[in-house]
């Protein structure tokens, strides 16, 4: 699967990307919202694992912008964040995310997610 990992925490992004590559996926990494938009437009991923709380263009804005563009309707967006309260889950669902994972993401949760998609 073509996956884009987006997180402003470089270590977290690289660790998640490494695990996804180990699972056999084609993974690219972006460290901010603007880079995520550029990467997605250059080579559209099938799945985007997206941190929400990034400076500048946050995860919610990345989803909103890409959803407005042609060719991005089939992409699945997954929120990857430190908060999993009911209000957070509601907000990501309403913003167009397909799933919500709480950091640190376990290997089992990641496998389950990939099996669903």
CORSULNOR-V691105 format. One line per field, one symbol per residue. ss: DSSP state (H for helix, E for strand, L for the rest). phi: phi as a letter, one per 20 degrees, with the letter a starting at -180 (. if undefined). psi: psi as a letter, one per 30 degrees, with the letter a starting at -180 (. if undefined). A space follows every 10 residues. Layout:
# CORSULNOR-V691105
ss = ???
phi = ???
psi = ???
This chain:
# CORSULNOR-V691105
ss = LEEEEELLLH HHHHHHHHHH HHLLLEEEEE LLHHHHHHHH HHLLLLEEEE ELLLLLLLHH HHHHHHHLLL LLLLLEEEEE ELLLLHHHHH HHHHHLLLEE EELLLLHHHH HHHHHHL
phi = .ecddcbfeg ffffffffff fgeneecdcc daffffffff ffbgeebcec feedfmeeff fgfgffffef ndfefedcfc beccfgffff ffffeofebc ddffffffff ffffffe
psi = kjkkkjkfje eeeeeeeeee eeggljklkk gleeeeeeee eejklfkkjj keiklcjlee eeeeeeffkk fgffkkkkkj lfkhleeeee eeeffgkflj kkkkkleeee eeeeee.
